[in-house]
Amino acid sequence: MSAAAMLVALAVEGVAGWPDRLHARIGHPVTWIGALIAGLESRLNRPGDAPATRRRLGGLTVALTVGAAVLPAWALAAILPGGWPGAVLTGLLAAPLVATRSLFDHVARVARPLAAGDLAGAREAVSMIVGRDPARLDRAGMARAALESLAENASDGIVAPVFWGMLLGLPGIAGYKAVNTLDSMIGHRNDRYEDFGRVAARLDDLANLLPARLTGALFCLVARHPVRAAKTMARDAGAHRSPNAGWPEAAMAGGLGLRLSGPRIYGDRVSDEPWLNAGAPDPGPRDLWRGLGVYLQAMAVLALGLAALVWAFGG
């Protein structure tokens, strides 16, 4: 019943999300994972250690974190009933690990002030979803950043959790979220994390290999110009700094007829990234809503695919 459970998870999170009052009271499963990672990293990531030692301790951090996420999920899955009751309960438990509504809300919070000309409000909103310096971003830069985050996180936040939940049930989706959170916290290429976060980064690359390409395919399928989107994805995805994020981002760029990525500033460092769909115009505020429309249609197709599996195979 994995397809049925993932369909329930998509529906529940899409309708209800994770209420702010609940977040204020108990946090969120991803913040629980993040707190564990932060505690382990502060104790095990010692700058004076040799690179090989830091890599080993980083690997230990990955093992402990994934184990802490998977074992409770496995124990819960073992006591859930079978059939539809089990599928519904699994979906309810998995729903917080699928970010359908929360991703839409985060990007919409950028789109609204940007369209209203409130650049300060847009910069504050975009700072919540990207790591680059928002003070250096103009209108086009903020729109690009939000669209790139939308495309990449559609894969990391929805398609990949559903993919691993389909394959391995509740332990699969919990384990994936642990891996993805590890990568977002310690999988960076800088002096502090180059060695300590190497295992986390490589594992995240592997976990997202197929979901990222599937997300790109979904964007191409629902794009107004699907052939253009597919050609852009095939041509430009490999130029991206990430082995995975380029697929949904290039598909989004081609589907909307806009250019994404390009040079960006992180703190005092300039990252000279290549353009995706170079030669196309920069996005504007209205293009964020167009991108959100593509996202919603792609997620609807994903849900229809799950429903078709439930109908054809009984879940």
C-alpha positions as CSV (number, residue, x, y, z in Angstrom):
1,M,0.0,0.0,0.0
2,S,2.9,2.3,-0.4
3,A,1.4,4.2,-3.3
4,A,-1.8,4.7,-1.3
5,A,0.1,5.9,1.7
6,M,2.1,8.4,-0.3
7,L,-1.1,9.7,-2.0
8,V,-2.5,10.3,1.5
9,A,0.7,12.0,2.6
10,L,0.5,14.4,-0.4
11,A,-3.1,15.1,0.2
12,V,-2.8,15.7,3.9
13,E,0.3,18.0,3.7
14,G,-1.2,19.8,0.6
15,V,-4.4,20.6,2.5
16,A,-3.2,21.1,6.1
17,G,0.6,21.6,6.0
18,W,2.2,21.8,9.4
19,P,0.3,24.3,11.5
20,D,2.3,27.2,12.9
21,R,0.8,26.6,16.4
22,L,2.0,23.0,16.3
23,H,5.4,24.1,15.1
24,A,5.7,26.6,17.9
25,R,4.8,24.0,20.5
26,I,6.7,20.9,19.4
27,G,8.8,21.9,16.3
28,H,8.8,19.7,13.2
29,P,10.3,16.3,12.5
30,V,12.9,18.0,10.3
31,T,13.9,20.4,13.1
32,W,14.2,17.4,15.4
33,I,16.6,15.8,12.9
34,G,18.4,19.1,12.5
35,A,18.9,19.4,16.3
36,L,20.5,16.0,16.4
37,I,22.8,16.9,13.5
38,A,23.8,20.2,15.1
39,G,24.6,18.4,18.4
40,L,26.7,15.8,16.7
41,E,28.5,18.2,14.5
42,S,29.4,20.5,17.4
43,R,31.0,17.6,19.2
44,L,32.6,15.6,16.4
45,N,33.7,18.2,13.8
46,R,37.0,19.4,15.3
47,P,39.1,21.7,13.1
48,G,42.3,20.4,14.5
49,D,41.7,16.8,13.3
50,A,43.3,15.3,10.2
51,P,41.1,15.3,7.1
52,A,40.7,11.5,7.2
53,T,39.5,11.7,10.8
54,R,37.0,14.4,10.0
55,R,35.7,12.3,7.1
56,R,35.3,9.2,9.4
57,L,33.5,11.3,12.1
58,G,31.3,12.8,9.4
59,G,30.4,9.3,8.3
60,L,29.6,8.4,11.9
61,T,27.3,11.5,12.1
62,V,25.5,10.3,9.0
63,A,25.1,6.8,10.3
64,L,23.8,7.9,13.7
65,T,21.4,10.4,12.2
66,V,20.0,8.1,9.6
67,G,19.7,5.4,12.2
68,A,17.9,7.7,14.6
69,A,15.3,8.5,11.9
70,V,14.9,5.0,10.4
71,L,14.7,2.9,13.5
72,P,11.6,4.6,15.1
73,A,10.0,4.7,11.6
74,W,10.6,0.9,11.2
75,A,9.2,0.2,14.7
76,L,6.1,2.2,13.9
77,A,5.7,0.5,10.5
78,A,5.9,-2.9,12.2
79,I,2.9,-2.3,14.5
80,L,0.7,-0.6,11.9
81,P,-2.3,-2.6,10.6
82,G,-2.4,-3.9,7.0
83,G,-4.6,-2.8,4.2
84,W,-6.2,0.6,3.9
85,P,-6.1,1.4,7.6
86,G,-2.4,0.9,7.6
87,A,-2.0,2.9,4.4
88,V,-3.9,5.8,5.8
89,L,-2.0,5.8,9.1
90,T,1.3,5.5,7.2
91,G,0.3,8.5,5.1
92,L,-0.6,10.6,8.1
93,L,2.8,9.8,9.7
94,A,4.6,10.5,6.4
95,A,2.8,13.8,5.7
96,P,5.1,16.1,7.6
97,L,8.0,14.7,5.6
98,V,6.4,15.9,2.3
99,A,6.6,19.7,1.7
100,T,3.8,20.2,-0.9
101,R,2.1,23.1,0.7
102,S,5.0,24.6,2.6
103,L,7.1,24.9,-0.6
104,F,4.3,26.7,-2.3
105,D,3.8,29.0,0.7
106,H,7.5,29.9,0.9
107,V,7.8,30.9,-2.8
108,A,4.4,32.7,-2.7
109,R,5.8,34.8,0.2
110,V,8.5,36.0,-2.2
111,A,6.1,36.6,-5.1
112,R,3.6,38.8,-3.3
113,P,5.9,41.6,-2.0
114,L,8.0,41.4,-5.2
115,A,4.9,42.0,-7.3
116,A,3.9,44.9,-5.0
117,G,7.3,46.5,-5.3
118,D,8.2,45.8,-1.7
119,L,11.8,44.8,-2.3
120,A,12.7,44.8,1.4
121,G,9.9,42.3,2.1
122,A,10.9,40.2,-0.9
123,R,14.5,40.1,0.3
124,E,13.4,39.0,3.7
125,A,11.3,36.3,2.3
126,V,13.9,35.1,-0.2
127,S,16.5,34.9,2.6
128,M,14.4,32.1,4.1
129,I,14.8,29.8,1.1
130,V,18.2,30.5,-0.4
131,G,21.7,30.9,1.0
132,R,22.9,33.7,-1.2
133,D,23.1,37.3,0.0
134,P,19.7,38.9,-0.5
135,A,21.0,42.4,-0.2
136,R,22.9,41.9,-3.5
137,L,19.8,40.7,-5.4
138,D,17.8,42.9,-7.7
139,R,14.2,42.1,-8.8
140,A,15.4,39.6,-11.4
141,G,17.9,38.1,-9.0
142,M,15.2,37.5,-6.4
143,A,12.8,36.0,-8.9
144,R,15.6,33.7,-10.2
145,A,16.5,32.6,-6.7
146,A,12.9,31.8,-5.8
147,L,12.3,29.9,-9.0
148,E,15.5,27.9,-8.6
149,S,14.5,27.0,-5.0
150,L,11.0,26.0,-6.2
151,A,12.4,23.7,-8.9
152,E,15.1,22.1,-6.7
153,N,12.9,21.7,-3.7
154,A,10.1,20.2,-5.7
155,S,12.6,17.3,-6.1
156,D,14.1,17.3,-2.6
157,G,11.0,18.2,-0.7
158,I,8.3,16.2,-2.5
159,V,9.3,13.9,-5.4
160,A,12.3,12.3,-3.6
161,P,10.4,11.6,-0.3
162,V,7.5,10.1,-2.2
163,F,10.0,8.0,-4.3
164,W,11.7,6.6,-1.3
165,G,8.4,6.1,0.6
166,M,7.1,4.2,-2.4
167,L,10.2,1.9,-2.4
168,L,10.8,1.4,1.3
169,G,7.7,2.7,3.1
170,L,7.9,4.8,6.3
171,P,11.5,3.9,7.0
172,G,12.4,5.0,3.5
173,I,10.9,8.4,3.6
174,A,12.3,9.0,7.1
175,G,15.8,7.9,6.1
176,Y,15.7,10.1,3.0
177,K,14.7,13.2,5.0
178,A,17.6,12.5,7.4
179,V,20.0,12.3,4.4
180,N,18.7,15.5,2.8
181,T,18.8,17.4,6.1
182,L,22.4,16.2,6.7
183,D,23.3,17.5,3.2
184,S,21.6,20.9,3.8
185,M,23.5,21.4,7.1
186,I,26.9,19.8,6.6
187,G,27.2,19.0,2.9
188,H,28.9,22.3,2.0
189,R,32.2,22.9,0.2
190,N,34.0,25.1,2.6
191,D,36.8,24.8,5.1
192,R,34.5,23.6,7.9
193,Y,32.5,20.9,6.0
194,E,34.6,19.9,3.0
195,D,35.8,16.8,4.8
196,F,33.3,16.3,7.6
197,G,30.3,16.6,5.3
198,R,31.7,14.6,2.4
199,V,29.8,11.4,3.1
200,A,26.5,13.4,3.6
201,A,26.9,15.2,0.3
202,R,27.7,12.1,-1.6
203,L,24.9,10.1,-0.1
204,D,22.4,12.9,-0.9
205,D,23.7,13.0,-4.5
206,L,22.9,9.3,-4.8
207,A,19.5,9.5,-3.0
208,N,18.4,12.3,-5.4
209,L,19.8,10.8,-8.6
210,L,16.5,9.4,-10.0
211,P,14.0,11.7,-8.2
212,A,15.7,14.9,-9.7
213,R,15.4,13.5,-13.2
214,L,11.8,12.5,-12.6
215,T,11.0,16.0,-11.3
216,G,12.5,17.5,-14.5
217,A,10.4,15.1,-16.6
218,L,7.2,16.1,-14.7
219,F,8.0,19.8,-15.4
220,C,8.6,19.1,-19.1
221,L,5.3,17.1,-19.2
222,V,3.2,20.0,-17.9
223,A,5.1,22.9,-19.5
224,R,3.4,25.0,-22.1
225,H,6.2,24.2,-24.5
226,P,7.2,20.6,-23.4
227,V,9.7,20.0,-26.3
228,R,11.5,23.2,-25.5
229,A,11.6,22.4,-21.8
230,A,13.0,18.9,-22.5
231,K,15.6,20.2,-24.9
232,T,16.8,22.8,-22.4
233,M,16.9,20.2,-19.7
234,A,18.9,17.7,-21.8
235,R,21.3,20.5,-22.9
236,D,21.9,22.4,-19.7
237,A,21.3,20.2,-16.7
238,G,24.9,18.8,-16.8
239,A,26.4,22.3,-16.6
240,H,24.9,22.9,-13.1
241,R,27.2,22.7,-10.1
242,S,24.9,20.0,-8.7
243,P,24.7,16.6,-10.4
244,N,20.9,16.7,-9.6
245,A,19.5,20.2,-9.1
246,G,20.2,21.1,-12.8
247,W,17.6,18.8,-14.1
248,P,14.4,20.3,-12.5
249,E,15.9,23.8,-12.7
250,A,16.8,23.5,-16.4
251,A,13.3,22.0,-17.1
252,M,11.7,25.0,-15.3
253,A,13.9,27.5,-17.2
254,G,13.0,25.9,-20.6
255,G,9.4,25.5,-19.7
256,L,8.9,29.1,-18.7
257,G,11.2,30.5,-21.5
258,L,13.5,32.2,-18.9
259,R,17.1,32.0,-17.8
260,L,18.0,30.7,-14.4
261,S,21.1,30.1,-12.3
262,G,24.1,32.2,-13.4
263,P,26.6,34.0,-11.2
264,R,25.6,34.5,-7.6
265,I,27.1,35.9,-4.3
266,Y,27.3,33.9,-1.1
267,G,28.6,36.2,1.7
268,D,31.9,37.6,0.4
269,R,32.3,34.8,-2.3
270,V,31.2,35.1,-5.9
271,S,30.2,31.8,-7.5
272,D,30.5,32.0,-11.2
273,E,27.8,29.6,-12.2
274,P,26.8,29.0,-15.9
275,W,23.3,30.1,-17.1
276,L,20.5,27.6,-17.6
277,N,18.7,28.5,-20.9
278,A,21.2,31.3,-21.6
279,G,19.9,34.0,-23.9
280,A,16.4,33.9,-22.6
281,P,15.1,36.9,-20.6
282,D,15.3,37.2,-16.8
283,P,12.2,36.3,-14.8
284,G,10.0,39.0,-13.3
285,P,7.5,39.0,-10.4
286,R,4.7,37.5,-12.6
287,D,6.9,34.7,-13.6
288,L,7.0,33.4,-10.1
289,W,3.3,32.8,-10.3
290,R,3.8,31.1,-13.6
291,G,6.4,28.9,-12.0
292,L,4.1,28.0,-9.1
293,G,1.5,27.1,-11.7
294,V,3.9,24.6,-13.3
295,Y,4.8,23.3,-9.9
296,L,1.1,22.7,-9.0
297,Q,0.4,21.0,-12.3
298,A,3.5,18.7,-11.9
299,M,2.5,17.7,-8.4
300,A,-1.1,17.0,-9.6
301,V,0.4,14.7,-12.3
302,L,2.5,13.0,-9.5
303,A,-0.7,12.5,-7.5
304,L,-2.6,11.1,-10.5
305,G,0.3,8.7,-11.1
306,L,0.0,7.4,-7.5
307,A,-3.7,7.1,-7.9
308,A,-3.3,5.1,-11.1
309,L,-0.9,2.7,-9.3
310,V,-3.4,2.3,-6.5
311,W,-6.2,1.6,-9.0
312,A,-4.1,-0.8,-11.1
313,F,-2.3,-2.7,-8.3
314,G,-4.3,-2.0,-5.2
315,G,-1.7,0.3,-3.6
